[in-house]
Amino acid sequence: MIHWAGIGVFVIGMVLATPQAWAEKADRDKPTMIDSDRLNHDEQKQITIFTGNVVLTKGTLVMRGDRMEMWQDAAGNYFGIVTGKPAKFRQKRDAVNEYMDGESLRIDYDGQQEIVVLTNNAIMRRLEGDVLMDQVSGDRLNYNNITERYLVESGDGQGRSRMFLMPKSGTK
């Protein structure tokens, strides 16, 4: 249970720091491919567990980890939990040469709402090409791929929410 007293909650809209650009729209219509060392599928429960060097690719979206549980709802939306040391997430932003790049020990993916939740040592970076532009970190990071907004929480009394911003080029 989260104790709200003492929790540092930091809400940021990336649209405030950068020109408005959404996650790659073309990714929504791309097929999903998952590679792993092993997979175990339960047809009755409609859940698949992938283990060992797991890599999910859907257009520019790439998630990596040691283990992934994946299931699908009746409407065809995918949901998953990726764990690793660390588990990783990366996706190109639409119409710009920028990527959102995140890592944590656990990543929950909601394909219906396009929400990624990074838990335990969560870090999310905005990269222009390979250059770090912004970075946020905390215990739990909720990232909405559609609106490109985050909610960063540090609620265990040990950590802090933190943001790192590079100056815009041409500013003094």
C-alpha positions as CSV (number, residue, x, y, z in Angstrom):
1,M,0.0,0.0,0.0
2,I,1.3,3.4,-0.9
3,H,1.4,6.0,1.9
4,W,0.7,9.3,0.2
5,A,2.3,11.3,3.0
6,G,5.9,11.8,2.1
7,I,5.5,10.8,-1.5
8,G,7.2,13.1,-4.0
9,V,4.9,13.3,-7.0
10,F,6.3,15.1,-10.1
11,V,4.1,15.5,-13.1
12,I,5.6,16.7,-16.3
13,G,4.2,17.1,-19.8
14,M,7.0,16.6,-22.3
15,V,5.1,18.9,-24.6
16,L,6.2,21.8,-22.4
17,A,9.9,21.1,-22.9
18,T,9.8,20.1,-26.6
19,P,7.8,20.7,-29.8
20,Q,4.7,18.7,-29.9
21,A,5.3,15.3,-31.5
22,W,3.5,12.1,-30.7
23,A,4.7,8.5,-30.6
24,E,5.1,7.0,-34.1
25,K,1.5,6.7,-35.3
26,A,2.4,4.1,-37.9
27,D,3.4,1.7,-35.1
28,R,-0.3,1.1,-34.2
29,D,-0.9,-0.8,-37.4
30,K,2.3,-2.8,-37.4
31,P,2.5,-6.5,-36.5
32,T,4.0,-7.5,-33.2
33,M,7.0,-9.9,-33.2
34,I,8.4,-11.5,-30.1
35,D,11.6,-13.4,-30.0
36,S,12.8,-15.4,-27.0
37,D,14.8,-18.5,-26.0
38,R,11.6,-20.2,-24.9
39,L,7.8,-19.6,-24.9
40,N,5.0,-21.3,-23.0
41,H,1.5,-20.7,-24.3
42,D,-1.7,-21.5,-22.4
43,E,-4.6,-21.5,-24.9
44,Q,-7.3,-21.7,-22.2
45,K,-6.0,-18.7,-20.3
46,Q,-4.9,-16.9,-23.5
47,I,-1.5,-16.1,-21.9
48,T,2.0,-16.6,-23.3
49,I,5.1,-16.5,-21.2
50,F,8.4,-15.8,-23.0
51,T,11.7,-16.3,-21.2
52,G,15.4,-15.7,-22.0
53,N,16.5,-12.8,-24.2
54,V,13.0,-11.5,-24.9
55,V,12.7,-8.9,-27.6
56,L,9.3,-7.5,-28.6
57,T,9.2,-5.4,-31.8
58,K,6.1,-3.5,-33.1
59,G,7.2,-0.9,-35.7
60,T,9.6,1.4,-33.9
61,L,8.5,0.1,-30.5
62,V,11.1,-2.3,-28.9
63,M,10.9,-3.8,-25.5
64,R,13.6,-6.1,-24.1
65,G,13.8,-8.2,-20.9
66,D,14.5,-11.6,-19.3
67,R,10.8,-12.6,-19.1
68,M,7.6,-11.4,-20.6
69,E,4.0,-12.3,-19.9
70,M,1.7,-11.3,-22.8
71,W,-2.1,-11.6,-23.2
72,Q,-4.8,-10.2,-25.5
73,D,-8.3,-9.0,-24.8
74,A,-11.4,-9.8,-26.9
75,A,-10.9,-6.6,-28.9
76,G,-7.3,-7.7,-29.9
77,N,-5.4,-5.3,-27.6
78,Y,-2.2,-6.6,-26.2
79,F,-1.1,-6.3,-22.6
80,G,2.2,-7.4,-21.1
81,I,4.6,-7.4,-18.2
82,V,8.4,-7.4,-19.0
83,T,10.9,-8.0,-16.3
84,G,14.7,-7.8,-16.5
85,K,17.9,-6.4,-15.0
86,P,16.9,-4.0,-16.5
87,A,13.9,-4.4,-18.7
88,K,14.0,-1.8,-21.6
89,F,11.6,0.2,-23.7
90,R,12.3,2.3,-26.8
91,Q,10.0,4.0,-29.3
92,K,10.5,6.7,-32.0
93,R,8.5,9.9,-31.7
94,D,6.4,10.8,-34.7
95,A,7.8,13.2,-37.3
96,V,11.1,14.0,-35.5
97,N,14.4,12.3,-35.1
98,E,13.7,11.6,-31.4
99,Y,13.3,8.5,-29.3
100,M,11.8,7.8,-25.9
101,D,14.1,5.3,-24.1
102,G,13.3,3.8,-20.7
103,E,14.4,1.1,-18.3
104,S,13.4,-0.4,-15.0
105,L,13.2,-3.8,-13.3
106,R,9.6,-4.1,-14.5
107,I,7.6,-2.7,-17.4
108,D,3.8,-3.0,-17.6
109,Y,2.5,-2.4,-21.1
110,D,-1.2,-1.5,-21.9
111,G,-1.6,-1.7,-25.7
112,Q,-5.2,-0.4,-25.6
113,Q,-4.4,2.9,-24.0
114,E,-0.7,2.9,-25.1
115,I,0.5,3.3,-21.5
116,V,3.9,2.1,-20.3
117,V,4.5,1.8,-16.5
118,L,8.2,1.4,-15.4
119,T,8.6,0.2,-11.8
120,N,11.7,-0.1,-9.6
121,N,14.7,2.1,-10.6
122,A,12.7,3.7,-13.5
123,I,14.4,6.0,-15.9
124,M,13.0,7.6,-19.1
125,R,15.1,9.5,-21.6
126,R,14.3,11.6,-24.6
127,L,17.0,11.2,-27.2
128,E,17.6,13.3,-30.3
129,G,19.4,10.8,-32.4
130,D,21.8,9.5,-29.8
131,V,22.1,12.7,-27.8
132,L,20.4,12.9,-24.4
133,M,17.9,15.8,-24.3
134,D,15.9,15.1,-21.1
135,Q,15.7,12.4,-18.4
136,V,13.4,11.7,-15.6
137,S,13.7,9.0,-12.9
138,G,12.0,7.7,-9.8
139,D,10.5,4.6,-8.3
140,R,7.6,4.4,-10.6
141,L,7.2,6.1,-14.0
142,N,3.9,6.1,-15.8
143,Y,4.3,7.2,-19.5
144,N,1.4,7.8,-21.9
145,N,2.6,7.1,-25.4
146,I,-0.3,9.0,-27.0
147,T,-0.1,12.3,-25.0
148,E,3.6,11.9,-24.2
149,R,3.0,12.8,-20.5
150,Y,4.6,11.2,-17.5
151,L,3.8,10.8,-13.9
152,V,6.9,10.1,-11.8
153,E,6.5,8.9,-8.2
154,S,9.0,8.1,-5.4
155,G,7.0,6.7,-2.6
156,D,9.2,4.4,-0.6
157,G,10.7,7.1,1.5
158,Q,14.2,6.4,0.1
159,G,14.1,7.7,-3.5
160,R,13.4,11.0,-5.1
161,S,11.8,12.0,-8.4
162,R,14.4,13.7,-10.5
163,M,14.5,15.5,-13.9
164,F,17.4,16.4,-16.0
165,L,17.0,19.0,-18.8
166,M,19.5,20.0,-21.4
167,P,19.5,23.6,-22.5
168,K,18.0,24.3,-25.9
169,S,20.6,25.0,-28.5
170,G,21.1,28.7,-29.1
171,T,20.2,29.7,-25.5
172,K,22.6,31.4,-23.1
